[in-house]
């Protein structure tokens, strides 16, 4: 039975009645039971045995593959020559069951890893503070092996929206202007600038009516830099204003190992 708590001012352990009074009249709750993980996943105290699990993982992977191949080999040897497709049904059933169970086991380990990350986030928030629910500073922990564990806030970038209509207008004008710089072949009749721009615009709008389109941010930025390098500042400014980015969203922490600094 655990020792009764001893609060400052008492020279003896508190009675059950004093404990209830200190807790606002509530009965002290039962102690949580230790997790019942099988060895070697957990030690005698029920805590996850990290070192044992680290050693077990590569052997478990190789052992599972070898065991599956061995079992399949025994089944094929026992059945002998295959005469009809039905001769292979039993092995297919057993291997399907094995695959389903192993995927469930993989999901259990993934759930455990996710919980470990969540607990690390709790520690980082307690140690470094939070702002509007997000980790306010990065946490760096030496791992004792020459590296450090870095815990940083992880954000999902804000979604982009584009002013496609303005992009169409600019492309139409720029295309016509570019064509206007080329020499006209003899005997051809040129378009009026406004007519050519309107024709280009209509062609692109008809194309967009057949499906969706979203500009590539990297390609738009590369074109903007190219125009700026050519001192076409007004055109570069148009491209800069096409993209509107929403607010980023905090989605937890990112945990990595890196060289100690």
Backbone as numpy.savetxt, mean C-alpha at the origin, in Angstrom:
# Nx Ny Nz CAx CAy CAz Cx Cy Cz
-2.39 -16.31 42.45 -3.24 -15.11 42.45 -2.36 -13.87 42.45
-2.63 -12.89 41.63 -1.75 -11.72 41.55 -1.82 -10.89 42.81
-0.72 -10.18 43.12 -0.69 -9.30 44.28 -1.70 -8.17 44.09
-2.31 -7.75 45.20 -3.21 -6.61 45.14 -2.40 -5.34 44.93
-2.96 -4.36 44.21 -2.23 -3.11 44.00 -2.01 -2.38 45.32
-0.93 -1.64 45.37 -0.60 -0.87 46.56 -0.41 0.57 46.15
-1.38 1.44 46.48 -1.35 2.83 46.07 -0.60 3.64 47.11
0.09 4.68 46.63 0.84 5.53 47.55 -0.07 6.01 48.68
0.42 5.96 49.93 -0.38 6.34 51.08 -0.87 5.14 51.87
-0.78 3.96 51.27 -1.15 2.73 51.96 0.13 1.98 52.31
0.20 1.45 53.54 1.37 0.67 53.93 1.07 -0.82 53.88
-0.05 -1.18 53.25 -0.44 -2.58 53.13 -1.17 -2.75 51.79
-1.27 -3.96 51.31 -2.07 -4.18 50.10 -3.52 -3.78 50.31
-4.17 -3.26 49.25 -5.56 -2.84 49.34 -6.48 -4.04 49.39
-7.57 -3.90 50.13 -8.58 -4.96 50.15 -9.42 -4.89 48.88
-10.19 -5.96 48.63 -11.05 -5.97 47.46 -12.02 -4.79 47.47
-12.56 -4.48 48.67 -13.50 -3.37 48.77 -12.82 -2.04 48.44
-11.57 -1.86 48.91 -10.84 -0.64 48.61 -10.51 -0.54 47.13
-10.21 -1.68 46.50 -9.96 -1.69 45.06 -11.20 -1.27 44.30
-12.37 -1.81 44.70 -13.62 -1.45 44.02 -13.92 0.04 44.17
-13.65 0.58 45.37 -13.89 2.00 45.60 -12.96 2.86 44.76
-11.69 2.44 44.66 -10.73 3.19 43.85 -11.09 3.17 42.38
-11.76 2.09 41.96 -12.16 1.96 40.55 -13.57 2.47 40.32
-14.10 3.21 41.27 -15.45 3.75 41.08 -16.52 2.74 41.34
-16.25 1.77 42.23 -17.25 0.78 42.58 -17.30 -0.40 41.64
-16.43 -0.44 40.61 -16.45 -1.52 39.63 -15.56 -2.67 40.10
-15.97 -3.86 39.80 -15.15 -5.03 40.10 -13.94 -5.03 39.17
-12.75 -5.34 39.71 -11.60 -5.44 38.81 -11.81 -6.56 37.81
-11.52 -6.28 36.55 -11.74 -7.26 35.50 -10.74 -8.39 35.56
-11.06 -9.52 34.92 -10.13 -10.66 34.90 -8.89 -10.34 34.07
-7.78 -10.96 34.44 -6.56 -10.77 33.67 -6.73 -11.42 32.31
-6.23 -10.77 31.24 -6.35 -11.37 29.91 -5.54 -12.66 29.82
-6.12 -13.64 29.13 -5.41 -14.91 28.95 -4.32 -14.75 27.91
-3.23 -15.49 28.12 -2.13 -15.46 27.16 -2.58 -16.12 25.87
-2.13 -15.62 24.70 -2.47 -16.27 23.43 -2.02 -17.72 23.42
-2.80 -18.54 22.77 -2.51 -19.97 22.75 -1.93 -20.37 21.40
-0.77 -19.83 21.07 -0.11 -20.18 19.82 0.70 -21.46 20.01
0.71 -22.34 19.01 1.50 -23.56 19.16 3.00 -23.28 19.06
3.81 -24.11 19.73 5.26 -24.02 19.57 5.59 -24.43 18.13
6.63 -23.87 17.50 7.56 -22.90 18.08 7.17 -21.43 17.84
5.89 -21.18 17.48 5.49 -19.80 17.22 5.49 -18.96 18.48
5.24 -19.56 19.63 5.17 -18.81 20.88 6.00 -19.49 21.95
6.52 -18.69 22.88 7.25 -19.21 24.01 6.32 -19.60 25.13
6.88 -20.01 26.29 6.05 -20.45 27.42 5.08 -19.37 27.91
5.45 -18.07 27.74 4.57 -17.00 28.23 3.50 -16.60 27.21
3.45 -17.28 26.07 2.45 -16.98 25.06 2.85 -15.91 24.08
4.00 -15.24 24.31 4.46 -14.19 23.39 5.04 -14.81 22.13
4.87 -14.11 21.03 5.39 -14.57 19.76 6.91 -14.70 19.82
7.43 -15.87 19.45 8.87 -16.11 19.48 9.45 -15.69 18.13
9.93 -14.46 18.04 10.40 -13.89 16.78 11.59 -14.68 16.22
12.55 -15.01 17.08 13.75 -15.71 16.62 13.41 -17.09 16.08
12.53 -17.80 16.78 12.13 -19.13 16.31 11.40 -19.04 14.98
10.54 -18.03 14.85 9.79 -17.86 13.61 10.71 -17.50 12.45
11.72 -16.66 12.72 12.68 -16.30 11.68 13.43 -17.54 11.19
13.77 -18.41 12.09 14.48 -19.64 11.71 13.55 -20.62 11.01
12.30 -20.63 11.43 11.35 -21.60 10.89 10.92 -21.28 9.47
10.78 -20.00 9.14 10.15 -19.60 7.89 10.80 -20.22 6.65
12.12 -20.11 6.43 12.68 -20.72 5.22 12.55 -22.24 5.20
12.67 -22.87 6.37 12.53 -24.33 6.42 11.09 -24.74 6.15
10.15 -23.93 6.64 8.74 -24.22 6.41 8.40 -24.13 4.93
8.91 -23.13 4.26 8.65 -22.96 2.82 9.15 -24.16 2.04
10.43 -24.52 2.29 11.01 -25.66 1.56 10.30 -26.95 1.93
9.96 -27.11 3.22 9.30 -28.33 3.65 7.92 -28.51 3.04
7.16 -27.42 2.93 5.83 -27.50 2.33 5.90 -27.93 0.86
6.83 -27.33 0.13 6.96 -27.68 -1.29 7.38 -29.13 -1.45
8.36 -29.56 -0.65 8.82 -30.94 -0.74 7.71 -31.92 -0.35
6.95 -31.59 0.70 5.88 -32.47 1.15 4.79 -32.61 0.09
4.44 -31.50 -0.57 3.42 -31.56 -1.62 3.88 -32.41 -2.79
5.11 -32.19 -3.21 5.64 -32.98 -4.33 5.74 -34.46 -3.97
6.16 -34.74 -2.74 6.28 -36.13 -2.29 4.91 -36.81 -2.26
3.90 -36.10 -1.72 2.56 -36.68 -1.65 2.00 -36.93 -3.04
2.22 -35.97 -3.95 1.73 -36.15 -5.32 2.43 -37.34 -5.99
3.74 -37.48 -5.74 4.48 -38.60 -6.31 3.96 -39.93 -5.80
3.66 -40.02 -4.50 3.13 -41.26 -3.93 1.77 -41.59 -4.52
0.92 -40.58 -4.68 -0.41 -40.81 -5.24 -0.33 -41.28 -6.68
0.56 -40.72 -7.45 0.70 -41.13 -8.85 1.26 -42.53 -8.97
2.18 -42.84 -8.05 2.74 -44.19 -8.07 1.70 -45.23 -7.68
0.84 -44.87 -6.72 -0.17 -45.82 -6.24 -1.25 -46.07 -7.28
-1.59 -45.08 -8.08 -2.68 -45.25 -9.03 -2.23 -45.97 -10.30
-0.93 -45.91 -10.58 -0.43 -46.58 -11.77 -0.74 -45.81 -13.05
-0.94 -46.54 -14.12 -1.18 -45.91 -15.42 -2.55 -45.25 -15.47
-2.57 -44.03 -15.98 -3.83 -43.31 -16.13 -4.55 -43.82 -17.36
-5.80 -44.23 -17.17 -6.61 -44.75 -18.27 -7.68 -43.74 -18.67
-8.33 -43.14 -17.68 -9.37 -42.15 -17.94 -9.08 -40.89 -17.10
-9.67 -39.74 -17.49 -9.46 -38.52 -16.69 -9.86 -38.70 -15.23
-10.86 -39.54 -14.97 -11.32 -39.74 -13.60 -10.23 -40.30 -12.69
-9.23 -40.95 -13.28 -8.14 -41.50 -12.47 -7.36 -40.39 -11.75
-7.38 -39.18 -12.29 -6.65 -38.08 -11.67 -7.49 -37.22 -10.74
-8.80 -37.48 -10.67 -9.68 -36.65 -9.85 -9.28 -36.62 -8.38
-9.01 -37.77 -7.74 -8.68 -37.73 -6.30 -7.48 -36.84 -5.98
-6.42 -36.92 -6.79 -5.23 -36.11 -6.52 -5.53 -34.62 -6.73
-6.31 -34.31 -7.77 -6.66 -32.91 -8.00 -7.46 -32.36 -6.83
-8.39 -33.18 -6.30 -9.19 -32.73 -5.15 -8.30 -32.43 -3.95
-7.38 -33.36 -3.64 -6.54 -33.18 -2.46 -5.60 -31.99 -2.61
-5.05 -31.82 -3.81 -4.15 -30.68 -4.03 -4.91 -29.36 -3.98
-6.15 -29.37 -4.47 -6.97 -28.15 -4.38 -7.23 -27.78 -2.92
-7.57 -28.79 -2.10 -7.78 -28.55 -0.68 -6.51 -28.03 -0.02
-5.38 -28.63 -0.38 -4.10 -28.19 0.19 -3.82 -26.73 -0.17
-4.05 -26.36 -1.43 -3.83 -24.98 -1.85 -4.73 -24.01 -1.11
-6.01 -24.39 -0.91 -6.94 -23.52 -0.19 -6.52 -23.31 1.26
-6.11 -24.40 1.92 -5.69 -24.30 3.32 -4.42 -23.47 3.44
-3.49 -23.66 2.53 -2.24 -22.90 2.58 -2.48 -21.42 2.33
-3.43 -21.09 1.46 -3.76 -19.68 1.26 -4.39 -19.08 2.51
-5.19 -19.86 3.22 -5.74 -19.39 4.49 -4.62 -19.14 5.50
-3.63 -20.05 5.53 -2.50 -19.87 6.43 -1.72 -18.61 6.07
-1.51 -18.40 4.76 -0.81 -17.19 4.32 -1.58 -15.95 4.75
-2.91 -16.00 4.66 -3.72 -14.87 5.10 -3.58 -14.61 6.59
-3.43 -15.69 7.38 -3.25 -15.52 8.82 -1.95 -14.80 9.12
-0.88 -15.16 8.43 0.41 -14.50 8.64 0.34 -13.04 8.15
-0.35 -12.80 7.05 -0.49 -11.42 6.56 -1.27 -10.57 7.55
-2.31 -11.16 8.16 -3.08 -10.43 9.17 -2.20 -10.11 10.38
-1.34 -11.07 10.76 -0.42 -10.81 11.86 0.55 -9.69 11.54
1.08 -9.69 10.31 2.01 -8.63 9.91 1.32 -7.27 9.91
0.06 -7.24 9.46 -0.69 -5.98 9.45 -0.90 -5.47 10.87
-1.18 -6.39 11.80 -1.38 -5.99 13.19 -0.08 -5.48 13.80
1.06 -6.10 13.43 2.35 -5.61 13.91 2.59 -4.18 13.44
2.25 -3.90 12.20 2.40 -2.53 11.68 1.49 -1.55 12.42
0.26 -2.00 12.72 -0.67 -1.13 13.43 -0.17 -0.81 14.84
0.43 -1.79 15.50 0.97 -1.56 16.84 2.18 -0.63 16.79
2.99 -0.77 15.73 4.13 0.15 15.56 3.61 1.57 15.36
2.53 1.72 14.59 1.96 3.06 14.39 1.48 3.64 15.72
0.85 2.81 16.57 0.42 3.28 17.88 1.61 3.79 18.69
2.71 3.03 18.67 3.90 3.44 19.41 4.46 4.75 18.86
4.52 4.86 17.53 5.07 6.07 16.91 4.21 7.29 17.25
2.90 7.13 17.24 2.01 8.24 17.57 2.19 8.66 19.03
2.39 7.67 19.91 2.58 7.98 21.33 3.93 8.67 21.57
4.95 8.27 20.81 6.30 8.79 21.03 6.54 10.12 20.32
5.99 10.27 19.11 6.30 11.44 18.29 5.16 12.44 18.21
3.99 12.05 18.67 2.85 12.95 18.62 2.08 12.83 17.31
0.91 13.41 17.28 0.07 13.36 16.08 -0.57 14.72 15.83
-0.93 14.92 14.59 -1.61 16.15 14.18 -2.74 15.77 13.26
-3.97 16.02 13.72 -5.17 15.65 12.97 -5.17 14.16 12.64
-4.72 13.35 13.61 -4.73 11.90 13.44 -3.56 11.33 12.68
-2.65 12.17 12.19 -1.50 11.70 11.41 -0.22 11.84 12.23
0.71 10.95 11.99 2.00 11.00 12.67 2.69 12.31 12.34
3.10 13.05 13.38 3.65 14.40 13.15 5.15 14.41 12.95
5.84 13.32 13.25 7.28 13.28 13.04 7.74 11.86 12.81
8.85 11.69 12.13 9.36 10.36 11.83 10.07 9.79 13.06
9.97 8.48 13.22 10.61 7.77 14.32 11.72 6.89 13.76
12.91 6.99 14.35 14.05 6.19 13.91 14.57 5.38 15.09
14.64 4.06 14.91 15.02 3.16 15.99 16.21 2.32 15.54
17.36 2.39 16.20 18.49 1.51 15.84 18.10 0.05 16.00
18.44 -0.78 15.00 18.06 -2.19 15.08 19.13 -3.07 15.72
20.27 -2.44 16.12 21.33 -3.21 16.76 22.21 -3.97 15.80
21.95 -3.84 14.51 22.73 -4.56 13.50 23.31 -3.61 12.46
23.48 -2.35 12.83 24.07 -1.38 11.92 23.09 -0.62 11.07
21.81 -0.96 11.17 20.80 -0.23 10.43 19.83 0.41 11.41
18.84 1.09 10.88 17.81 1.66 11.73 16.45 1.37 11.12
15.45 1.30 11.97 14.06 1.12 11.54 13.44 2.50 11.43
12.96 2.83 10.26 12.36 4.14 10.02 10.85 4.00 9.94
10.16 4.79 10.74 8.69 4.81 10.74 8.27 6.21 10.32
7.69 6.32 9.15 7.30 7.62 8.61 5.82 7.61 8.26
5.23 8.79 8.30 3.84 8.92 7.88 3.72 8.58 6.39
2.70 7.84 6.06 2.47 7.42 4.67 1.19 8.07 4.17
1.29 8.77 3.06 0.14 9.49 2.52 -0.21 8.96 1.14
-1.49 8.90 0.88 -1.97 8.62 -0.47 -2.08 9.95 -1.21
-1.43 10.06 -2.38 -1.49 11.34 -3.10 -2.91 11.73 -3.44
-3.14 13.03 -3.48 -4.45 13.52 -3.87 -4.75 13.18 -5.33
-6.00 12.94 -5.63 -6.37 12.61 -7.01 -6.28 13.85 -7.90
-5.92 13.62 -9.15 -5.76 14.71 -10.11 -7.03 14.89 -10.94
-7.33 16.11 -11.22 -8.38 16.42 -12.20 -7.78 17.39 -13.21
-8.23 17.27 -14.44 -7.62 18.02 -15.53 -8.65 18.90 -16.24
-8.20 20.04 -16.66 -9.01 20.93 -17.48 -8.77 20.54 -18.94
-9.44 19.47 -19.36 -9.21 18.92 -20.69 -9.64 19.90 -21.78
-10.69 20.67 -21.52 -11.17 21.63 -22.53 -10.08 22.66 -22.85
-9.41 23.15 -21.80 -8.33 24.12 -22.04 -7.16 23.47 -22.76
-6.90 22.20 -22.43 -5.81 21.49 -23.11 -6.13 21.33 -24.60
-7.37 21.00 -24.91 -7.77 20.87 -26.32 -7.58 22.20 -27.05
-8.04 23.27 -26.41 -7.90 24.58 -27.05 -6.45 24.94 -27.30
-5.59 24.69 -26.30 -4.19 25.03 -26.47 -3.54 24.17 -27.55
-3.84 22.86 -27.56 -3.26 21.97 -28.56 -3.69 22.38 -29.97
-4.95 22.74 -30.13 -5.43 23.15 -31.46 -4.69 24.38 -31.93
-4.56 25.38 -31.09 -3.87 26.61 -31.47 -2.39 26.36 -31.73
-1.77 25.54 -30.88 -0.34 25.27 -31.05 -0.07 24.46 -32.31
-0.97 23.51 -32.62 -0.79 22.69 -33.83 -0.89 23.55 -35.09
-1.89 24.41 -35.11 -2.07 25.28 -36.27 -0.89 26.25 -36.39
-0.43 26.78 -35.26 0.71 27.70 -35.30 1.95 26.98 -35.80
2.13 25.74 -35.38 3.30 24.97 -35.81 3.24 24.69 -37.31
2.04 24.34 -37.80 1.88 24.10 -39.24 2.09 25.38 -40.02
1.68 26.53 -39.46 1.82 27.80 -40.15 3.27 28.21 -40.35
4.17 27.63 -39.54 5.58 27.97 -39.69 6.24 27.21 -40.85
5.54 26.19 -41.35 6.11 25.40 -42.45 5.77 26.06 -43.78
6.65 25.90 -44.79 6.35 26.50 -46.12 5.16 25.83 -46.76
4.34 26.63 -47.45 3.16 26.11 -48.14 3.59 25.53 -49.48
3.22 24.27 -49.81 3.55 23.75 -51.15 2.88 24.60 -52.22
3.55 24.71 -53.34 3.02 25.55 -54.43 1.67 25.02 -54.90
0.76 25.96 -55.16 -0.54 25.59 -55.71 -1.57 25.15 -54.68
-1.23 25.09 -53.38 -2.20 24.67 -52.36 -2.87 25.90 -51.77
-4.10 25.70 -51.33 -4.86 26.77 -50.71 -4.81 26.58 -49.20
-4.36 27.57 -48.48 -4.23 27.45 -47.04 -5.54 27.76 -46.33
-5.68 27.24 -45.14 -6.83 27.52 -44.29 -6.61 28.84 -43.58
-7.72 29.49 -43.27 -7.64 30.62 -42.36 -7.29 30.09 -40.98
-6.53 30.83 -40.22 -6.06 30.35 -38.92 -7.22 29.96 -38.01
-8.23 30.80 -37.92 -9.35 30.51 -37.03 -10.08 29.24 -37.46
-10.21 29.05 -38.81 -10.88 27.86 -39.31 -10.08 26.61 -38.97
-8.78 26.69 -39.12 -7.93 25.53 -38.83 -7.98 25.17 -37.35
-7.95 26.19 -36.49 -8.02 25.93 -35.05 -9.34 25.27 -34.70
-10.43 25.77 -35.25 -11.74 25.20 -34.95 -11.85 23.77 -35.46
-11.26 23.49 -36.62 -11.28 22.14 -37.17 -10.52 21.18 -36.26
-9.34 21.60 -35.78 -8.56 20.76 -34.86 -9.33 20.51 -33.57
-9.94 21.56 -33.07 -10.70 21.42 -31.82 -11.85 20.43 -31.99
-12.59 20.55 -33.08 -13.72 19.65 -33.32 -13.25 18.21 -33.47
-12.11 18.02 -34.15 -11.60 16.65 -34.32 -11.26 16.02 -32.97
-10.62 16.78 -32.08 -10.27 16.24 -30.77 -11.50 16.01 -29.92
-12.47 16.89 -29.99 -13.70 16.71 -29.22 -14.48 15.50 -29.70
-14.48 15.25 -30.99 -15.14 14.05 -31.51 -14.43 12.80 -31.02
-13.10 12.86 -30.99 -12.34 11.70 -30.49 -12.68 11.44 -29.02
-12.73 12.48 -28.20 -13.02 12.31 -26.78 -14.44 11.84 -26.54
-15.35 12.13 -27.45 -16.73 11.68 -27.28 -16.84 10.15 -27.40
-15.79 9.52 -27.91 -15.82 8.06 -28.08 -15.21 7.32 -26.89
-14.73 8.03 -25.90 -14.13 7.38 -24.74 -13.56 8.41 -23.78
-12.99 7.92 -22.71 -12.42 8.81 -21.70 -10.94 9.04 -21.97
-10.44 10.13 -21.45 -9.03 10.48 -21.62 -8.56 11.25 -20.41
-7.38 10.90 -19.92 -6.76 11.64 -18.83 -5.29 11.87 -19.19
-4.83 13.11 -19.19 -3.44 13.38 -19.55 -2.47 12.70 -18.59
-1.31 12.38 -19.10 -0.25 11.83 -18.26 0.51 12.97 -17.58
0.54 12.96 -16.25 1.14 14.07 -15.52 2.61 14.24 -15.88
3.35 13.13 -15.98 4.78 13.22 -16.28 5.01 13.80 -17.68
4.19 13.42 -18.65 4.38 13.90 -20.02 3.98 15.38 -20.14
2.93 15.76 -19.44 2.55 17.18 -19.45 3.66 18.02 -18.82
4.24 17.54 -17.73 5.30 18.28 -17.06 6.55 18.36 -17.95
6.86 17.27 -18.67 8.01 17.28 -19.57 7.81 18.30 -20.70
6.59 18.36 -21.23 6.29 19.33 -22.29 6.36 20.75 -21.74
5.86 20.95 -20.52 5.91 22.28 -19.93 7.36 22.76 -19.77
8.23 21.87 -19.29 9.63 22.24 -19.13 10.29 22.53 -20.48
9.91 21.76 -21.49 10.46 21.99 -22.83 10.05 23.38 -23.34
8.79 23.73 -23.16 8.32 25.04 -23.61 9.00 26.16 -22.83
9.17 25.94 -21.51 9.84 26.95 -20.70 11.29 27.13 -21.16
11.93 26.02 -21.53 13.31 26.10 -22.03 13.40 26.85 -23.34
12.30 26.85 -24.12 12.26 27.59 -25.38 11.77 29.03 -25.18
11.64 29.43 -23.91 11.17 30.76 -23.53 9.73 31.02 -23.98
8.97 29.96 -24.10 7.54 30.10 -24.41 6.79 30.10 -23.08
6.99 31.14 -22.32 6.50 31.19 -20.95 4.99 31.15 -20.85
4.30 31.82 -21.76 2.84 31.84 -21.71 2.27 30.43 -21.92
2.85 29.70 -22.88 2.39 28.33 -23.13 2.70 27.44 -21.92
3.89 27.60 -21.35 4.24 26.81 -20.17 3.29 27.10 -19.01
2.87 28.34 -18.87 1.94 28.71 -17.80 0.58 28.05 -18.00
0.13 27.94 -19.27 -1.14 27.29 -19.55 -1.10 25.84 -19.09
-0.02 25.14 -19.41 0.09 23.73 -19.03 0.19 23.56 -17.52
0.83 24.50 -16.84 0.96 24.41 -15.39 -0.42 24.47 -14.71
-1.33 25.22 -15.31 -2.64 25.44 -14.68 -3.67 24.38 -15.05
-3.30 23.41 -15.88 -4.27 22.42 -16.33 -4.62 21.41 -15.24
-3.67 21.13 -14.36 -3.84 20.05 -13.38 -4.21 20.61 -12.01
-5.27 20.03 -11.42 -5.67 20.37 -10.06 -5.56 19.12 -9.21
-4.82 19.19 -8.11 -4.56 18.03 -7.26 -5.29 18.20 -5.94
-6.03 17.16 -5.55 -6.75 17.19 -4.29 -5.82 16.98 -3.10
-6.36 17.09 -1.91 -5.58 16.91 -0.69 -5.13 15.46 -0.56
-3.91 15.27 -0.07 -3.43 13.91 0.18 -4.12 13.34 1.42
-4.13 12.02 1.53 -4.85 11.34 2.61 -3.89 10.49 3.42
-3.91 10.68 4.74 -3.07 9.88 5.63 -3.59 8.45 5.64
-2.70 7.48 5.42 -3.13 6.09 5.39 -2.27 5.19 6.27
-1.71 5.77 7.33 -0.91 4.95 8.24 0.56 5.32 8.17
1.40 4.34 8.49 2.83 4.58 8.50 3.53 3.63 7.53
4.68 4.05 7.08 5.53 3.23 6.24 6.75 2.84 7.06
7.02 1.54 7.15 8.09 1.03 8.01 9.16 0.40 7.12
10.37 0.90 7.22 11.48 0.39 6.40 12.72 0.24 7.27
13.66 -0.54 6.75 15.00 -0.59 7.33 15.93 0.16 6.39
16.83 0.93 6.97 17.75 1.72 6.16 19.08 1.86 6.88
20.07 2.34 6.16 21.37 2.56 6.76 21.28 3.60 7.86
21.93 3.33 8.97 21.93 4.28 10.08 22.66 5.54 9.67
22.15 6.69 10.08 22.74 7.97 9.72 23.22 8.69 10.97
